[in-house]
Amino acid sequence: MTVATPSSLYADLQVDAIPDAQLAPLTWYGIGGKADVLISPRDVASLSMLMRRCHRDQIPVRVLGSGANLLVCDSGVDGVVIRLNAPAFKSVEYNQYGRVEALRAWGGAATEQLITELARRGLAGLEQMAGIPSSIGGALRMNAGGKFGSIGDAVHSVNVLQHDGSERIYLRESLSFDYRHTNIPEGIILWGVFELKESTTLEVRARLKEYFNYKRATQPMADSSSGCMFKNPLLHDGTRVSAGKLIDMAGLKGLRVGSAWVSPVHGNFISVEKTGARASDVAALVEEITTRVFDAHGITLEREVVFWGTDIE
Ligand SMILES: Cc1cc2nc3c(=O)[nH]c(=O)nc-3n(C[C@H](O)[C@H](O)[C@H](O)COP(=O)(O)OP(=O)(O)OC[C@H]3O[C@@H](n4cnc5c(N)ncnc54)[C@H](O)[C@@H]3O)c2cc1C
């Protein structure tokens, strides 16, 4: 660690703080080192003050969602890691603006639980998120999605807490959502308002089942991974080619570096041992795949998974 994170940053705030916190159990990979301090604010005012102080003192701030698209390096990360897991940041408010089709989901809310509840209420529009482990904040940041659409399809507006502690609301018209990318500015996504459609529980559940079954049939959902490691690259003619296919065609399925290997089920998934795995093995395997895919196809793969820490960033 190079940056000291004094407790005076947060001691007087409404937060739960864990110094030297293990991040591995909070990620889907289950690997990586510690954060200087892991902070769960209990309200927006405390989070806002914390952001302001970190900004003032130039303390690095990272925000952790459900850790499903994240690789934390073995030596951990400097500064503050924020986790929106207090009730205030996990709530979902239905009937926004007096309309049954509009809801506000806070950044720490679990997408899986939300879509289950939406099915119960017969509200359609987020079924494309079936089988995508995420918090609402993480899903918005990544514009998570797949074959059936992405979360951005249903966005009405988002509220971002900026580094100086102020909030700014962005309406749909000023936002763009592209393949695994959005122009939502840097900062902490506090909430999103989603525009849904009235449907029936039966219909929504049927779609959820179809989409989930598709994912289960094509991806190694039970492995320790972060989903797809690379984005599907854009070709000169404007089409995207499957990164998994490129990896497969380069003969890399099953390729292993130490505790990490390319899934034999899906070439774009890097799986790791359930115990004793190292982030450095994943990072080395990513390098190896990138080099070999370039040698085989002349295409440079771009990572989708976010890497935290100086050893691997
Ligand atoms: C088995 C498996 C299957 C997957 N399948 C898919 C898939 O089909 N499609 C797909 O798109 N993804 C998939 N993923 C990847 C992952 O589910 C998504 O990227 C998801 O959006 C990550 O959300 P998260 O809350 O876990 O974010 P994290 O992994 O915790 O964080 C990801 C990024 O979002 C940022 N972030 C998190 N919360 C906030 C916030 N409140 N404000 C601002 N930034 C924030 C983090 O700082 C980080 O940069 C899969 C992952 C796994 C493990």
The ligand as an ORCA input file, in Angstrom:
! r2SCAN-3c Opt
* xyz 0 1
  C     -21.319    -16.307    -14.234
  C     -21.312    -14.911    -14.788
  C     -22.063    -14.624    -15.917
  C     -22.058    -13.326    -16.445
  N     -22.799    -13.065    -17.559
  C     -22.843    -11.809    -18.045
  C     -23.647    -11.488    -19.185
  O     -24.326    -12.338    -19.753
  N     -23.649    -10.207    -19.627
  C     -22.915     -9.224    -19.016
  O     -22.970     -8.062    -19.451
  N     -22.146     -9.499    -17.945
  C     -22.089    -10.757    -17.450
  N     -21.301    -11.039    -16.378
  C     -20.491     -9.964    -15.770
  C     -21.238     -9.200    -14.656
  O     -22.356     -9.941    -14.235
  C     -21.703     -7.821    -15.130
  O     -20.652     -7.059    -15.670
  C     -22.347     -7.015    -14.001
  O     -22.881     -5.838    -14.518
  C     -21.365     -6.677    -12.887
  O     -22.087     -6.021    -11.863
  P     -21.507     -5.962    -10.388
  O     -22.487     -5.273     -9.515
  O     -21.070     -7.303     -9.965
  O     -20.260     -5.005    -10.614
  P     -18.776     -5.200    -10.054
  O     -18.165     -6.393    -10.684
  O     -18.768     -5.124     -8.584
  O     -18.096     -3.889    -10.655
  C     -17.937     -3.748    -12.049
  C     -17.614     -2.273    -12.348
  O     -18.753     -1.479    -12.017
  C     -18.373     -0.473    -11.090
  N     -19.502     -0.231    -10.194
  C     -20.136     -1.112     -9.386
  N     -21.137     -0.494     -8.721
  C     -21.118      0.801     -9.110
  C     -21.885      1.963     -8.770
  N     -22.887      1.935     -7.883
  N     -21.563      3.133     -9.366
  C     -20.559      3.214    -10.266
  N     -19.799      2.167    -10.624
  C     -20.077      0.967    -10.055
  C     -17.158     -1.041    -10.362
  O     -16.385     -0.005     -9.779
  C     -16.459     -1.738    -11.502
  O     -15.753     -0.798    -12.279
  C     -21.288    -12.317    -15.823
  C     -20.544    -12.617    -14.672
  C     -20.553    -13.895    -14.158
  C     -19.756    -14.181    -12.920
*
